[in-house]
Every structure is written in structure tokens, then in C-alpha cells.
């Protein structure tokens, strides 16, 4: 279980991020998917990542150090953020450069709203990651907002779309920031990958 989390820095330039000496896990998703709430739930820290009723609050690459062993990265969301085209283009370039150049990146956690049918914008982003051979893991959020059966139906519907593009669908987790569903499983997944990173290092 994650014990200590601290904010390190925010950047718009991937070359100014912390030295790539520790394994790194990036969190990204649509602007209102509940990313900050998930990060706070996962780290058991209410205010580590800033939450907001207004989508698009995160506008930089935000690094957090976890247990002095690995980096958690909060990336700007895509989709509903009310930003002008120039700013969105800058975000896209910033995110692209970070994801493609960060050598210590272990997994890109793509957050999906479990209440919704498969959304084109999510599928397009994951397809882009697949084309670049980026390591993607899916995290379905807000599982507490509807029945378990509804969540299950939407998750499997999304995975069916993934299987149309990939040999096999990416690994996935179902979570709720409100009830902490998925926290233990996701923490264990990260810990296993962190240990493997150091063993192979």
C-alpha cells in the first residue's frame, strides 16, 4: 500500500522533469473523468492532486514522488476542457513529447468513465498509444455511480472495442474514488511493476 506521497514539480517541458531514475506511471483521461480524485484516493491524501468542479484544471505535467521509489504523473486531460485552440495544441504537443520521450515510463493509465458507452475520444487516444507501442493500462472510474451490472456492461463493451484494435485488450481495473474500490488491486499492480523495474535495472 502506498504510504508517503509528495508533490515534486510541475512542468510544460518533459526535458525539465525529474531525472528518469525511478519508474514512472502517468495518469491521463478525459477532462471530467475524476483523475485527481482517483490519485488522491490511491495515495490516501485528500489534497495531493487538485480537484475542481471545472474540467481542465490540470494544465501541466505534475510529478509526485511515492515512497521514494517511483513517480506518479498527473497529465492534462483531453476532451471537454474549455481552452482555446492554441492552448489545446500546446497541451497536445506537451503530452505527446512527454509520453514518447520519457524512458522510465512503465505504464500510461488511461482513465475511462465507467458510466458511459465507449467514447470515440478515448478510443482514439488509446489507438494512438497503441500505434506508438506505449504501455497502456485502463482504469474505469466512478464505479459507485451506478449498479455493478451497469458498470460491468460498460466495461465489457469498451473492452470489446479494444479487441477490435489489439491482439488482446489492455489490462484494466475498475475503481471508485468514493468507496476506494480497486485501490488495493491497483496499488499491487504498481508495486509489482516497480519491483520488476528495479530487478531488471
Buried (B, 14 or more C-beta within 10 A) or exposed (E): EBEEBEBBEBBBEBEEBBEBEBBBBBBBBBBBBBBBBBBBBBBBBEEBBEBEEEBBBBBBBBBBBBBEBBBBBBBBBBBBBEBEEEBBEBBEEBBEBBBEEBEBBBBBBBBBBBBBEBBEEBBEBBBEBBEEEBBBBBBBBBBBBEEEEEBBBBBEEBBEBBEEEEEEBBEBBBBBBEEEBBBEEBBEBBBEBBEEBEEEE
